[in-house]
Amino acid sequence: MKNFNFLSLMMFGLLITFSFVSVKAQDETASPDLSNKQFNRDRRPKLLEQLDLTQEQIQQIRRINTGQRPLLREAQSRLRRANQNLDQAIYADNANENDIQARIKETQIAQAEVIKIRSTMELAIRRILNAEQLSKFRGTRQQFTQKMNDRQNRRRNRRMNLQNRPVDMPNRRTKNRQRFPRLNN
């Protein structure tokens, strides 16, 4: 349950980040490469259009993102370093239990800091939304979470199917090798 809550929080943060990055792109002038821009626009969530944010709300959200994004990046960087240090302590030639415990604590603190900054950003953005926008956002977030869960389930099922297939059954790689054999030079 804890993993699901953390995963849900991470996905929510990513959704917020990606949706508001598109705000910045909307105000920039059109680039000469319209085909590439059109491709990127189609891939982005249409959250801002769905929420019908006012210009004032967009500006407030931008201020939040500009103020908090550097803090979030630094906290994420510390979390990556803490995870690397923990891995090094675990897989060291002479693993020291006290060192590992210290690295675990360091990782927990860094992870808590990332969660705190992300949650603070989300709360500040949530306060900007009116009741109707918040309702729409909750629905969009629920759909996003459901899609992520479905994707994870498909991956899990695919892995299970691969594990349960007979050993002599060819996989995609061997089929491709049969279709496109390498030339001996």
C-alpha positions in Angstrom: 0.0 0.0 0.0 2.9 2.3 0.8 4.5 1.7 -2.6 1.2 2.4 -4.3 0.7 5.7 -2.5 4.3 6.7 -3.3 3.9 5.7 -6.9 0.6 7.5 -7.1 2.2 10.6 -5.6 5.1 10.4 -8.1 2.7 10.0 -11.1 0.6 12.9 -9.8 3.8 15.1 -9.6 4.8 14.1 -13.1 1.4 14.8 -14.4 1.4 18.3 -12.8 5.0 19.0 -14.1 4.3 17.9 -17.6 1.0 19.6 -17.8 2.4 23.0 -16.7 5.4 22.7 -18.9 2.9 23.0 -21.8 1.8 26.3 -20.4 5.3 27.7 -21.1 5.2 26.3 -24.6 1.9 27.9 -25.4 3.2 31.4 -24.8 6.4 31.0 -26.8 6.4 32.1 -30.4 5.9 29.5 -33.1 9.0 27.7 -34.3 9.7 27.1 -37.9 9.6 23.3 -37.4 5.9 23.0 -37.1 5.8 19.2 -37.8 7.9 18.5 -34.7 6.0 20.9 -32.6 2.7 19.4 -33.7 4.0 15.9 -32.8 5.0 17.1 -29.3 1.7 18.9 -28.8 -0.2 15.7 -29.6 1.8 13.8 -27.0 1.2 16.3 -24.2 -1.8 16.0 -21.9 -4.5 18.5 -22.7 -5.0 19.2 -19.0 -4.8 23.0 -19.3 -7.5 23.1 -21.9 -9.7 20.8 -19.9 -9.3 22.9 -16.7 -10.0 26.2 -18.5 -7.4 28.1 -16.4 -7.5 31.9 -16.5 -4.4 33.9 -17.4 -4.1 34.8 -13.7 -4.1 31.2 -12.7 -1.5 30.3 -15.3 0.8 33.1 -14.1 0.4 31.9 -10.4 1.2 28.3 -11.4 4.2 29.5 -13.4 5.5 31.4 -10.3 5.1 28.3 -8.2 6.9 26.2 -10.7 9.7 28.7 -11.2 10.3 29.0 -7.5 10.0 25.4 -6.6 11.5 23.6 -9.6 15.2 24.4 -8.7 14.6 23.1 -5.1 12.9 20.0 -6.5 15.8 19.3 -8.9 18.4 19.7 -6.1 16.4 17.4 -3.8 16.1 14.8 -6.6 19.8 15.0 -7.2 20.4 14.4 -3.5 18.1 11.4 -3.6 20.0 10.0 -6.6 23.3 10.4 -4.8 21.9 8.9 -1.6 20.6 5.9 -3.6 24.1 5.5 -5.2 25.8 5.7 -1.8 23.4 3.1 -0.5 24.1 0.8 -3.4 27.9 1.2 -2.9 27.6 0.5 0.8 25.5 -2.7 0.2 27.7 -4.0 -2.6 31.1 -3.0 -1.0 33.7 -5.7 -0.6 33.4 -5.4 3.2 29.8 -4.5 3.8 29.5 -2.6 7.1 26.1 -2.8 8.8 26.4 0.6 10.5 27.4 2.2 7.2 24.5 0.6 5.4 22.0 1.8 8.1 23.4 5.4 7.8 23.0 5.3 4.0 19.4 4.0 4.4 18.7 6.9 6.8 20.3 9.3 4.3 18.1 7.9 1.5 15.0 8.2 3.6 15.7 11.8 4.5 16.3 12.7 0.8 13.2 10.9 -0.3 11.1 12.7 2.3 12.5 16.0 1.1 11.5 15.3 -2.5 8.0 14.2 -1.3 7.7 17.4 0.8 8.6 19.7 -2.0 6.4 18.0 -4.5 3.5 17.9 -2.1 4.0 21.6 -1.2 3.9 22.5 -5.0 0.8 20.4 -5.6 -1.0 21.9 -2.6 -0.1 25.5 -3.8 -1.4 24.6 -7.3 -4.5 23.0 -5.8 -5.3 26.2 -3.9 -5.3 28.1 -7.2 -8.0 25.9 -8.8 -11.7 26.7 -8.2 -14.1 23.9 -7.3 -15.1 23.0 -10.9 -11.4 22.9 -12.0 -10.5 20.8 -9.0 -13.3 18.3 -9.8 -12.1 18.1 -13.5 -8.5 17.7 -12.3 -9.5 14.9 -9.9 -11.2 13.1 -12.8 -8.2 13.5 -15.1 -5.8 12.4 -12.3 -8.0 9.3 -11.7 -7.9 8.4 -15.4 -4.2 8.9 -15.5 -3.7 6.7 -12.5 -5.9 4.0 -14.0 -3.9 4.1 -17.3 -0.7 3.8 -15.4 -2.1 0.8 -13.4 -3.3 -0.8 -16.6 0.1 -0.3 -18.2 1.8 -1.9 -15.2 -0.7 -4.8 -15.3 0.0 -5.4 -19.0 3.7 -5.4 -18.4 3.3 -7.8 -15.4 1.1 -10.1 -17.5 3.6 -10.0 -20.4 6.5 -11.0 -18.1 4.4 -13.8 -16.6 3.5 -15.0 -20.1 7.2 -15.0 -21.1 8.2 -16.9 -17.9 5.5 -19.5 -18.5 6.1 -20.1 -22.2 7.8 -23.4 -23.2 11.6 -23.2 -23.4 11.7 -24.4 -27.0 9.2 -21.7 -28.2 11.1 -19.0 -30.1 11.0 -15.5 -28.9 11.0 -12.3 -30.9 14.8 -12.1 -31.0 15.2 -15.6 -32.4 12.4 -15.0 -34.9 14.1 -11.8 -36.1 17.4 -13.6 -36.4 15.8 -16.3 -38.6 14.2 -13.6 -40.8 17.3 -11.3 -40.9 20.4 -13.4 -40.5 23.7 -11.6 -40.0 26.1 -11.7 -42.9 29.4 -13.3 -42.1 32.2 -10.9 -43.1 
